[in-house]
C-alpha cells in the first residue's frame, strides 16, 4: 500500500491509524478524504528537525496549494514552518487559521491589484515578484500606504524537473518568473533596487514537482548561487536570501523512488556552503517550499463501488461515486494511483478500470487495477491523495465536494464538512426568489 505508514490491515480490512475504513465510510459517507494526522505531523517534524533546526538561518514554507485547509495550516505553524500562498483566497484562509503574517510568502504569476493590496494590508512577510509590471504596481501600493515591502524576485534557473511537462516550471519556456537566458532578471533586480518602497532580499526559483533525482536539487542550488554571483557583479547587490522552491517527490506507486529528505538537504546545503565560501560572502538565508511531500502520503480517498460493467473482450469498468470532481489529476496529468478494495484487501482478483461517475469518458480513477473480486457496495481506497485532490476539487456535474476527516490513534474528527445541495446554489442569484417545489 503506497501511502502512509499508518495504513494497516486487520482481518483483511484496511485501517487508517487504528480506524477501520468501513466505519469511516459509514460515519462520514463517501467520497471521503481521510488524512492520517500523524503522517502529516511526522513529516512536518522532519522538515523542522532535519532542516530548520539543523541549519541556522533557514526557513521552510508549506506550499499551501497542495492542501488548503485550516487544520493543516495550524499544524504547519505549530511545527515552525510558514505558508506560501498564490491568491487572496489562500491568504484569507491562512490568516483565518492564525498563520502569522510575517510567516507568509505571497507568490503568483499574475497577482491582481486587489491581491497585492490585501497582502500589503495584512503585512505579509515577503512578496515574490514575478514580472516587470508588478514592480511598479507593488511600489505604488506600498507608497500609497506609507509602507516598505520586502520582496524576492522569481527567476528561471533553466533547470527542468518534474514527472510531467505540465508540472515543470524551471525551463526557458514558462509563464513563471524572469528569464535568465538573457539579462531580463538583471534588469528586474535593478528596477527593484531603484523602487523607493521595495526592499530586495534576494531571489527565488521553482523547477518542478514530483522530483525524484537528487542531482536536480544539487544543480538548482549551484545555479542559484551562480546567479547571486552575477547579480553582485552587475549591481553590487548581494542577496541575503535564496529560496530554492519545492518539488520533493513522493511514492504514488512501486515505480516511484522518492528521495530521503534529510540526505537531500545535506547535499544541497553542502553545495550552498561551498558556493558561499567561493564567493567570500555570508551564507544567505536559505528557503524551501515543500507541499506535496508534506501531505500527499497522509491522504487516502474512500469511495463506494457502484456499477460493475463488463465490455466483453475489452475491459471491465468499475464505477465509484466520485472521480474527476474530487481528483482531477488522472485526467489532467495521467497520474497513477494505487487502489484496493478496502473492506476485502486479499482474495481472488479481477482486472478492472476504475472510473468515476462524471459524464466524461476521461473520468478515470485507475486505468489498470487488479482488485479483490469487487461487488457493488464495497469500499474502494485510493492512496496518496492528500495533495492536489481536495484543493483541485470542483462541482462539475454539481457533485458535492467531499468532507475531510483527520484520524489519529483510533480517533477521527471531521475538519471540513461535506458540501450540501444548498451550498451549490448559494451564489446563484437567479434562484433566490424561486419557491421550493
Phi, psi and omega in degrees: 000122187261087179195223182287151173289352178270009171272123181226169178242132175219125182055041177066022180232144179286135171237147176243108183046050173088003180245125179293135183294330179295325177291321177297315180296321180292319184285319189250349183082171177230159352301153184214128172271124179242128179247125171283103189299325181291331173296316177300309184289329175299318182288322175297321178295325177296315177300316180298310189279324185268356179226297186297314181281330185283327185238113180298155176060049176229166174209158177226133177243127176289125177287092195291346176299338181295321179201098190264077177223150185300322183296326176287314179305319183295320177292323178302312182295319180301332182265009172089007178267165171255192183231137167252136182235158180233359179217165173298327179295316177295322177297316180301314180294319179300315180292320177297329180279357177090016178290123178300137184303324183291347178263009183254132172251132183254114179257188174128136184274350182208060181295136177281164175303319180296321177300312182293319177298318179297316181297316180293318179300320181283346180074039181301152187297312182216146171244129182264111184281134189244340181206165187301316183301330182291333181297305180295321181299311182290322178299320178295314181297316179296319179295320180298334181253010178056044179236164166246144184239131177278135185223157166242159174249126177277126179238162183259110188281354184061034171244119187255124178218162178126151187280349183211146183302331182284352176239023173259126188232003187259000182273175183298318184269086181212151179280352187264138165074182181264137182294146175243001176278354169226199184261024180303316182292328179290320176297322178295319176301313180298321180293319179291318178299330180275350183282126188297326189251012178244141177242112182279125177260324182171212189232157183224151173210167172206126188258344180156183184235160179058046181276134181232019179239116184296333180300329179294319178292322178296315181296322179298315180299314181293321180295316181296322177291331173296323176292325174303317180295313182296320178297320178297318181296324184279322191236350187073001178279131177250118183297131176263356181214136176226118179256122185267001178076199182234225178102007182296125184279162178229172180269107170272323181220177180294343179281343181277141179233078184294150180282154171283124186300311184296316179295321178299314181291329175299315181294317181296313183290331175296320178293318178301315180296320178299317182288322179293325176296316179299321182275352181057048177231164172291146179296127177296162171291123186258129179241151173226163184224069177290140178226285179308315185300330182285319193245340191299307185288347175286342189260140173225134177256133178253135176233163170254130179289134177245246183292140173237115190235120178263123173262104190308125178077004182240290179190170173249125178265129174247117184262142177238171187271020174219219178135227189293340177290331179250351174208093183278349190298319177300320179286325185278318186241356189070027183297145181244134180233152171273143183215152178218158165284109194287334180270000180200079189292317184253155178146182177303133187257162176223136179275125185222164166250120181272123183236157179270182185263001181289158181276062181213131176295334181276008181280083181253141170258314176209115185290331183218114182215136174256107187242151171306137187321110187275152172225155179302135182101346175299160173259123179258134178246135175241126188267158173073032186256019182286341182245137173060029172248292175303316185295332182256009181293154181222175175257028179306141187059013182060035167294146176276136177291136185291164171284161172241129182238135172262136173241145184203108175051054174087358180242151178230152175211143179277126180250340171224123181283157175291142175296158174245170176298326178298325178297327183297329187247013185294339179254000185273096184294335181292345182255001188298318188253015179270122181294148178294142180275000000 
